[in-house]
């Protein structure tokens, strides 16, 4: 089963991993289906989202480094407007 990996991380630690050069994405509260054709790593600056996949729920918020595996299908339920840095591969 595909699992989401979540690691609490300070902004300073995330910047050492190069998030300043990653893409940016934001979304207002909403609910939508999403698929990951490739692996995504993201750092959440602000917001709250519940990601549901394969019977699991992942609570994601500020200060978290999150890895979504390639091939995962899920539902995003954005509770508070989210802003993140992300990269694929």
LINHUQUI-V513851 format. One record per backbone hydrogen bond with DSSP energy under -1.0 kcal/mol. NH is the residue of the N-H (numbers start at 1). CO is the residue of the C=O. Records with the same first field share a line. If there is no record, write none. Layout:
NH: CO / CO
This chain:
5: 67
7: 65
9: 63
14: 10
15: 11
16: 12
18: 15
19: 14
21: 18
22: 19
23: 86
25: 84
27: 82
32: 76
34: 74
36: 72
40: 68
41: 87
42: 66
43: 85
44: 64
45: 83
46: 83
48: 80
49: 60
50: 77
51: 58
52: 75
53: 56
56: 53
58: 51
60: 49
63: 44
65: 7
66: 42
67: 5
68: 40
71: 36
72: 69
74: 34
75: 52
76: 32
77: 50
78: 30
79: 48
80: 48
82: 27
83: 46
84: 25
85: 43
86: 23
87: 41
89: 39
